[in-house]
Amino acid sequence: MNKYLKKILDEGMSTKADIVIPEQADDRIESTKKKLSSMGFSIVETEDFARNKIEYIDFLSTKEFAKNWSVKMLTEYLDNPIHFGSTIVANGDADCIILGAVTPKDEIIRTAIRTIGIKQNSKFVFSSTFLLHRYDDISYTYADCSVLPEPNPDQLAVIAGETAKIYRYIFGEIPEVAFISFSTLASMEHYRIDRVRKAMEIFARKFKDINFVGELQLDSAVDPLSAKYKSVENEIQGNANVLIFPNMDAGNVAVKSAELFGEFTSAGPLLQGLNNSVGMVSRACSVENIINTVALTTMEVNKYADIQL
């Protein structure tokens, strides 16, 4: 087993975090829950908290989105297991939630922002996805592949910095960040490349202690020989492990390509910038993907606030 995947599974189990997987009517979910329980993960069921519904109605009534909602409207909102599960976590009755096998990601993100909320020191939500080679000890973290379609330079810089932090926390290794584009070190000119370069300037000011390189095409970011041929003279030298994509189009295609055409499996994405840990999977996910994401999300529960890069 890939050492990175082993670390995620071993340390995820050791957190003893209470995990909500509220989606229903899907064989993959039921199989995953049984397997996770046999592995030692703590899975809690939404029905275990049915007695708390009045408390949850009171809790949601304080949220901005439900400010003018009636008790009937709040009750109907909680009848949705996705909303109910997210409220369980937001209220502190469980540690994290995993969603996506049957729920579109727009609904997941909207529900998480409404119930769990954005952290006080965060301005927006984004995602980080972990790619793990099935056989070799190789891993990459991609961002943002699931939330922001067109991040501006300020957002792209923050995405890079925070993804580097979570990479360091999860794997205990130095993050080597590459800003990905269709240009390598000014080989082309375009307004989209200008956006990446501006993000790099901001990143250099905000995250002075994190190694980075860019803008680079994907091959020169992760392949030392390509980096050599393209004269990428940087200490990363084609060994980037945190890949920051210029937009969600590029990132999403990159994740799917690695899974379908390469020998990679995924964990996540993790939603970043929220008050609690939320892991997402694709509606095309396997049981393996869900287990990986559960383990990764439970690790994130103890997060990286005190990690020094």
N, C-alpha and C positions, 0 to 999 in steps of 0.2 A: 504493500500500500504506500502511495505517495506520503512522504513524511509530513507534508503540510496538512493533508487530509486527516492523517492520524492525530496530529496535534489538535485540530479542530474537534474531532470526535471525542478524544480523551478529555480535553479541557472543558469542552461543552458539557459533558456528563458530570464533571466534577463541580460545576457551579451549583448544582441542585436547584436551578431556577424552575419556577412553575410556568409551564408553557400552555398557552391556549391555541388550539387549532380548531376553530369553530365551523369551518365549512362542512357541509353535509352532502349526503347522496352521491358520494364518489368513492369507488372501491379503493383508489389509491390512498385516500385519507385514512380509511379504516385500517388498511394494511400497514400504513406508516405508524399510526398510533400504537398498534399492537407491537410492532417491531421496536419502536422507541421505548416503550414500557419495559420490554424484555431486556433492552440494553441498559436500563437504569435511569432513563430520563423521566422527569416528573411531568406527566401530562394531566392537566385539569380539564374537566368538562364544563361546558357552559351551564348545563342543568344543575350543577352543584351550587350555582349562585342564584338560582331562581328566587330564593327567599330574599335576595337583596334588591329586587326590582324597584321597590319604592325608594330605597336609598339611591339607586342609580338615576331614577327620575329626578330626584332632588339635585343630584350632582350635575346632570345634563342641563337642568334649568338655569344653571349659572353660566353656561357656555354662550358665547356670542351668537352662534348660529341658531340657538333655540330660545333666544331671549323672549320672544313673543309667542312661543308655542304653548298650547294647552296640554293638560295632563294626558288627554286622549292622544294627541299627536306624539308626545314623548313615549307613551306606551307602545304605540304602533311602530315607532322608530326602533325601539328595543326588541320588538318581535322579530326583527331581522337578526339572524345569528352573527353576522359580521359586525353589526353595530353593537350588539350585546357583548360580544367577545372583546371588542376594542374598549368598551366602557369598563369591563372587568379589569383590564390592564391599567387604564387611565385612573381608575379609582384605587389602585394599589393592591388589588386582590390577586393579581398574578403578575409575573415579571415581564413577559413578552408574548407576542402573538405572531403566528405564521399564517399567511393568506396568499391566495392567487391560483390555486388549482382549479377553481371554478369561478372566481370573481375577477372581472376585468380590473386592470391596475388603476384606472381612473377612479373607480369606486373605492378601492383600497386607500389610495392617497387622500382622496377627499374625506373619507371616514376617519383616517388617522389624524389629519389636521384638525378636523372638527372635535373629536373626542379626546385624543391624547394631547394634541396641541404642539405648537412649535416652541422650542426652547427659548428662553428669554434672550440668550446671547446669539441666537440664530436668526437670520433674516429670511431664509427660504429652506425648502426641503429638496434634497437630491438623493441619489443612490450610489452605492458602491457594490460592484459584483466581483466575486472571487472565482477565478478560473484555475482549476487544479488538474494537472496532467494525470491520466489514469495509471501510468506505469513509472514515469520518471519523476524525480524530485524537482518539479518545476511548478511555479505558481505565479499568477499575475492578478493584480486588482485593477479593474476597469471602472472608469467613471466619466460622465454620468450617462448611463445607458437606458434609463427607465423613467425619468421624471421631467427634466427640463429640455424641451425640444431645441431651443437656441439660447444657451447661456451667454450672457454678456461677459466682457473681460473680467469684471470684478467677481462675478459668480464663478467663472472658470478658475480663477486663481484660488478662491476659497475651496471649491470642489477639490482641487489638486492638493491643497494643504491638509484638509481634513481627511482625505482619502489616504494620504501618506501617513497620517497619525494612526488611522485604524489599521493600516497594513502593519505598522510597527507594533501596535498593541496585539493584534491577532497572532502574528508570526514571530515576533521578537527579533526581527531583522531590520537592517537599515533600509528605508525606502529609497529607491532610485527612480525619480519621476521623469517621465518623458511626455511632452506636449505633442500630441499627434496631429498631423495635417497631411495635405497632399503635396507639400513642399518640404524639402530637406535643406535647412540653413540657407534660406533665400534663393533656392533654385527656381522659384516661381514668384510672381507677384499677383495678389488678388485681395479683395477686401476681406474675405474670410480668413486669409492668412494673417492679415493685419490684426484681426480680432485675437488670434492666438498669440501673436507677438505682444500685444498690449497686455494680455493676461499674464504672460511670462514676466513682464516688467513689474506688474503689481505683485505677483508671487515672490519675486526676488526681494521686494521691500518687506513683505509681510512674513515670509517664512525663510529667514536668512540662513537657518541651519540645515535646510533640507536640500540635498543634491537634486539638481534638475538639468534637463537639456531640452532643446527644441529650437525652432519647430522641426519635427522629424516625420518622415514617412515611417510606416510601421516596421518595415524591414530593418531600417537603420537604428531603430529603437531597441530591438530585441535580438538582432543577429550581429555578432561582433564582426564578421567578415563583411557584411553589407556596410556597417559603420565605417570600416577601414577603407573600402572602395569609395565611399562617399565623403571621405575626409572629415568624419565627425570626431574632432579632437576634443574629447571631454572625458573626465574620469569614469563616467558610466560606460562608455565604449561598447554600446550595443547590448548592455546587460540591464536594461530598465525592468523594473518589476511593478511599477505603478504607471498605468497608461491612461492619460487624460485625453479624451476625445473631444473634438471641437463642437460636436452637437450630438443629439440623441440618434439621429439617422446613422452616423458613423459608428457610434458605440454599440447600438443595438445589433447592427449587422455584424460587427466584429464578434460579439458574444455568440450569436447564433452560428457564425462560421466556425468558430473554435470548437463548438460542441458538435456540429454536424459533419465538418470536414476534417477536423483534427481529432486528437485523442484526449480531449478535455471534458471534464464534467464541471458543473457550476455549483456554487453555494451563494445564495442570495438571488437578487440584490437585497442589501440592507438599506432601509430608509434612514437617512442621516438628517439631523437637525430637529428631531422630535424629542419630547420629554421621556418617552419610553422606547424600548427596542421593538421594531417591527421588521420582520423578514418577509420577503415576497418570493414567490415562485411563479414560473410561467404556467399558463393553462395546459401546455404540452409537457409539463414536468413528469419525471419518473419518481418512483418511491425514493430512489437514491438521491435525487435532487432535493426532495423535501427533507430527508434526514440530514443531509449536508447543511441545508439552510437552518434547520432547527438548531443543530450544534453550533453553527456560526452565530446565530442570534442569541443563544444563551451565553456565549462568550462575551458578546457585546453588552450584556446586562451590566457587567462590572466595569465597563467602558474605559476610556483612556484619558480621563481628565487630568491625571497626575503623571502621565507619561512624558518624559523629556526626550525630545528628538535631538 
